[in-house]
Amino acid sequence: MEELIESEPQKRINGYLRALVERVDSCVGAIITTVDGHLVARAERSELPAKRLAAMGSTLMSLGNTITRELDMGKCRNVISENENGVVVFLQVSPKSVLVAACSDRGSLGMMLSAAKACIDEILLDSKLNASKPQQQ
């Protein structure tokens, strides 16, 4: 895994992702990606193709938004991929970012969705609290 120089906000987001991975035993990893496919943060229990997953995650959320718009169902909140050997969930964090998390156990879908939504709430609260702090010079 390549090492990146992390900013303070990125370190905090990585911490929230690590907590998500630890909360769900079968979670193999989680990432935050921008809607244009750039990897922002990651936490893994085992190696994931994070950059490729970031690009695919943003594309899939875009497709979900296109489908829900065509069906006049509003904005897409999440996309779930149930597979033979696990699940991958894609959740909109903000208009500009997506959380992608993978589990190796299909039976963990409910727990994964709940933990991922809690992780998003923590990230958004952190972002809101830090945005309201006065900037130090």
C-alpha positions as CSV (number, residue, x, y, z in Angstrom):
1,M,0.0,0.0,0.0
2,E,1.5,3.3,-1.0
3,E,2.0,5.9,1.8
4,L,0.5,9.3,1.3
5,I,1.1,12.5,3.2
6,E,-2.1,13.1,5.2
7,S,-3.7,16.4,6.1
8,E,-5.3,16.8,9.6
9,P,-8.8,16.4,8.1
10,Q,-7.7,13.3,6.2
11,K,-6.2,11.8,9.3
12,R,-9.5,12.3,11.1
13,I,-11.5,10.7,8.2
14,N,-9.1,7.8,8.1
15,G,-9.8,7.3,11.8
16,Y,-13.5,7.2,11.3
17,L,-13.0,4.7,8.5
18,R,-10.8,2.5,10.7
19,A,-13.5,2.5,13.4
20,L,-16.0,1.4,10.7
21,V,-13.8,-1.5,9.6
22,E,-13.4,-2.5,13.3
23,R,-17.1,-2.3,14.0
24,V,-18.1,-4.9,11.4
25,D,-16.1,-8.1,11.7
26,S,-16.4,-9.1,8.0
27,C,-15.6,-5.6,6.7
28,V,-12.4,-5.9,4.6
29,G,-12.1,-2.2,3.9
30,A,-13.7,1.2,3.4
31,I,-12.8,4.3,1.3
32,I,-14.0,7.8,0.7
33,T,-13.8,9.0,-2.9
34,T,-14.7,12.2,-4.6
35,V,-17.5,12.0,-7.2
36,D,-14.9,12.4,-9.9
37,G,-13.1,9.3,-8.7
38,H,-10.2,10.5,-6.6
39,L,-9.3,8.6,-3.4
40,V,-9.6,10.7,-0.3
41,A,-9.2,8.3,2.6
42,R,-9.0,4.6,3.3
43,A,-8.9,1.9,6.0
44,E,-8.3,-1.7,5.2
45,R,-8.2,-5.0,7.0
46,S,-6.8,-6.6,3.9
47,E,-5.4,-5.0,0.7
48,L,-7.9,-3.5,-1.6
49,P,-7.5,-1.9,-5.1
50,A,-8.4,1.4,-3.5
51,K,-7.7,3.7,-6.4
52,R,-9.7,1.5,-8.8
53,L,-12.5,1.1,-6.3
54,A,-12.6,4.9,-5.9
55,A,-13.1,5.4,-9.7
56,M,-15.7,2.6,-9.9
57,G,-17.5,3.8,-6.8
58,S,-18.0,7.3,-8.1
59,T,-19.1,5.9,-11.5
60,L,-21.7,3.6,-9.8
61,M,-23.1,6.4,-7.7
62,S,-23.4,8.6,-10.8
63,L,-25.3,5.8,-12.5
64,G,-27.5,5.4,-9.5
65,N,-28.3,9.1,-9.6
66,T,-29.1,8.9,-13.3
67,I,-31.5,5.9,-12.7
68,T,-33.3,7.6,-9.8
69,R,-33.6,10.9,-11.8
70,E,-35.1,9.0,-14.8
71,L,-37.6,7.3,-12.4
72,D,-38.3,10.7,-10.7
73,M,-37.3,9.2,-7.4
74,G,-35.0,11.9,-6.1
75,K,-31.3,11.6,-5.4
76,C,-29.7,8.2,-5.0
77,R,-28.6,7.7,-1.3
78,N,-26.9,4.3,-1.7
79,V,-26.2,1.4,-4.0
80,I,-25.8,-2.1,-2.8
81,S,-23.9,-4.9,-4.6
82,E,-24.8,-8.3,-3.2
83,N,-22.3,-10.9,-4.4
84,E,-21.6,-14.6,-4.0
85,N,-18.8,-13.9,-1.5
86,G,-19.9,-10.7,0.2
87,V,-21.4,-7.2,-0.3
88,V,-20.2,-3.8,-1.4
89,V,-22.1,-0.7,-0.3
90,F,-21.8,2.7,-1.9
91,L,-23.2,5.6,0.1
92,Q,-23.4,9.3,-0.7
93,V,-21.5,11.2,2.0
94,S,-22.1,14.6,0.4
95,P,-22.8,16.0,-3.0
96,K,-19.0,15.7,-3.6
97,S,-18.1,12.4,-1.9
98,V,-19.0,8.7,-1.6
99,L,-18.2,6.1,1.0
100,V,-17.5,2.6,-0.4
101,A,-17.2,-0.4,2.0
102,A,-16.7,-4.1,1.3
103,C,-17.7,-7.1,3.5
104,S,-16.7,-10.7,3.0
105,D,-20.0,-12.0,4.4
106,R,-23.4,-11.4,2.7
107,G,-25.1,-11.8,6.1
108,S,-23.5,-8.6,7.3
109,L,-25.4,-6.2,5.0
110,G,-27.6,-4.7,7.6
111,M,-24.8,-4.2,10.1
112,M,-22.6,-2.8,7.3
113,L,-25.2,-0.3,6.2
114,S,-25.9,0.8,9.8
115,A,-22.2,1.2,10.6
116,A,-21.5,3.0,7.3
117,K,-24.3,5.5,8.0
118,A,-23.0,6.1,11.5
119,C,-19.5,6.7,10.0
120,I,-20.9,9.2,7.6
121,D,-22.7,11.0,10.4
122,E,-19.4,11.2,12.4
123,I,-17.6,12.6,9.3
124,L,-20.2,15.2,8.6
125,L,-20.4,16.3,12.3
126,D,-16.6,16.5,12.4
127,S,-16.6,18.6,9.2
128,K,-19.3,20.9,10.5
129,L,-17.5,21.4,13.9
130,N,-14.2,22.0,12.3
131,A,-15.7,24.4,9.8
132,S,-17.1,26.5,12.6
133,K,-13.7,26.8,14.4
134,P,-11.8,30.1,13.9
135,Q,-8.8,29.7,11.6
136,Q,-5.4,30.0,13.3
137,Q,-2.8,32.1,11.6
